[in-house]
Amino acid sequence: MQAAQRGRPDLHWNENTMKALTFKRYGKSPEIGFADIPRPTLKPDELLVEVHAAGLNPIDNMIPTGMFKPVLKLQLPATMGSDLAGVVIDVGSRVTRFKKGDAVFASLFDLGTGSLAEFAVVPERAAALKPENLDFVQAASVPMVGLTSWQALRERAKVQKGQKVFIPAGAGGIGTFAIQLAKHFGAKVGTTTSTGNVQLVSSLGADEVIDYKKQQFEKLLRGYDVVLGTLRGDEIEKSIDILRPGGKIVSLTGPLDAAFAKARGLNFVLKFVFGLMSRKIMRLAAKRDVSYSFLFVRPDGAQLSEIGALLRSAHIRPVIDRVFPFAQAKEALEYLAQGRAKGKVVVQLK
């Protein structure tokens, strides 16, 4: 883990405001930068958390482009970031599972708020107690990749012992976690990575490792039950060839499908558009008797508690590439966007 020098943006203490990294508009010039914004107020079912660390995810860079504007409802300027770990400093009147002083971690994704701020409100249903054996940086690296892996592999794909699961980009944030979770579920795991990361993904439990700089996975792998779609473009289409009949593709990167639009209660036009976007992959999947679906992760404190138990017992370990101070949160997002991180990138606030 490489740690950058600690530092913070200029903080002028005011009990009514806080520092946050925000973006002001969608598009090519979102104006990402620090701003003083009102400190959040609590609803009865929420926790007020002093953020100690915030984990970054690729979608944090995608949201300001407007790519998910039809789906995610944000009020501009919007605070960036989704994952956090911190300490509860106040609780709403209906909160029963947490108290002041509790160390927690959570994903705020799709909740209309962000984590790259001094304080954050977290719905009780989204929070879980931080595993005692993890520090705040390690805990903040987990929520989105942990929940995404859990919801894709356990809920959607229903991975069983002895099945074969393909998780491309094994050295990335999702990959490093999903490989370990699939192995915990008893699966055999195939992955792709570059030459320099073969040892890393093997140490996490990958059974078949394809060096994508030398080999093409679709020509070497066969008989897989599940593909976790972590890459964009035609990689998803290529993965159809490695699945057995009845296999499943669960994509995290798209194309979005009509079932997703329906589940979100989106209008007819968006259902039609997403249906068009996924038409080719659906047709190719049907030819091979495999299924395709797009997964949009949801915050879930109960699932995060189960993931926390695995982390506590060291069945799964966080993999962290770099830690940036809060003052360099924008640079941290730029570093993540380069796509070369081994594991997670985390911003440390305290």
Stockholm file with secondary structure:
# STOCKHOLM 1.0

chainA/1-350         MQAAQRGRPDLHWNENTMKALTFKRYGKSPEIGFADIPRPTLKPDELLVEVHAAGLNPIDNMIPTGMFKPVLKLQLPATMGSDLAGVVIDVGSRVTRFKKGDAVFASLFDLGTGSLAEFAVVPERAAALKPENLDFVQAASVPMVGLTSWQALRERAKVQKGQKVFIPAGAGGIGTFAIQLAKHFGAKVGTTTSTGNVQLVSSLGADEVIDYKKQQFEKLLRGYDVVLGTLRGDEIEKSIDILRPGGKIVSLTGPLDAAFAKARGLNFVLKFVFGLMSRKIMRLAAKRDVSYSFLFVRPDGAQLSEIGALLRSAHIRPVIDRVFPFAQAKEALEYLAQGRAKGKVVVQLK
#=GR chainA/1-350 SS CEECCCCCCCCCCCTTEEEEEEECSSSSCCCCEEEEEECCCCCTTEEEEEEEEEECCHHHHHGGGTTTTTTCCCCSSEECCCEEEEEEEEECTTCCSCCTTCEEEEECTTTTCCSSBSEEEEEGGGEEECCTTSCHHHHHTSHHHHHHHHIIIIIISCCCTTCEEEESSTTSHHHHHHHHHHHHTTCEEEEEECGGGHHHHHHTTCSEEEETTTCCHHHHCCCEEEEEECSCTTHHHHHGGGEEEEEEEEESSCCCCHHHHHHTTCCHHHHHHHHHHTHHHHHHHHHTTCEEEECCCCCCHHHHHHHHHHHHTTSSCCCEEEEEEGGGHHHHHHHHHTTCCSSEEEEECC
#=GC SS_cons         CEECCCCCCCCCCCTTEEEEEEECSSSSCCCCEEEEEECCCCCTTEEEEEEEEEECCHHHHHGGGTTTTTTCCCCSSEECCCEEEEEEEEECTTCCSCCTTCEEEEECTTTTCCSSBSEEEEEGGGEEECCTTSCHHHHHTSHHHHHHHHIIIIIISCCCTTCEEEESSTTSHHHHHHHHHHHHTTCEEEEEECGGGHHHHHHTTCSEEEETTTCCHHHHCCCEEEEEECSCTTHHHHHGGGEEEEEEEEESSCCCCHHHHHHTTCCHHHHHHHHHHTHHHHHHHHHTTCEEEECCCCCCHHHHHHHHHHHHTTSSCCCEEEEEEGGGHHHHHHHHHTTCCSSEEEEECC
//
